[in-house]
Amino acid sequence: MIQQFEISLPAFKRGMHPITRLVMEPVKSWPEKGLIHLFLHHTSAGLMINENADPSVRRDLDMGFDRLAPEGLPGYSHTLEGDDDMPAHIKSALSGVSLTIPVTNHRPALGTWQGIFLCEFRNHGGQRRLTLTLWS
């Protein structure tokens, strides 16, 4: 059986934001086993699974991404949407916009310390939209 859900995420400030609870919310009855696939409909934000226990991990990830794709490089030609836009596209390409997660025992089979994160790479990215597809 395949189920599909559209999820509207609120506008988040720039940074790594835990969304595990928001992703799980629309599914009223999780199968015993299966797969979920998450797809983010944007090119200046990303998705990732990472540590959900220590917030310093999120701050360090932000710093790492900023070092890999800094704002204001003179070589950028895509600059009409602001200094944060082209670096956001690069960061999105690095993090990716989709995740596939197994479902085991009626829930996503995340590790003990893992959570699902929206990586907002724009200073003012606005609302973001996800499609969750559940196979069981």
C-alpha angles and dihedrals in degrees: 000000000000123000126181131198132186113217123196111203121204120248108276128195117245112294144062113312127190109234102165092114092047090051094049095045102080094052105085097183119026115205120239089249138359141098136283123205121196121199123187114210096213139083100208099055133051147201129234144163113229145139113317099185107068117045090203088075089064092049091049091049089053090051092048093050090047090054092049094048111019124187122250101028108164092226096065113109097180097077107128094099096052141278093288097053105077093042087050091056091050092048091048090053089051097047098036131223101247140057133188116203129180119238115222128171093001098306142073107283097235120160121255095268099029129112136170114251137194108217106211106197098174124080089228106015097157126208116346128208128217132186115212115197117191122197119191 
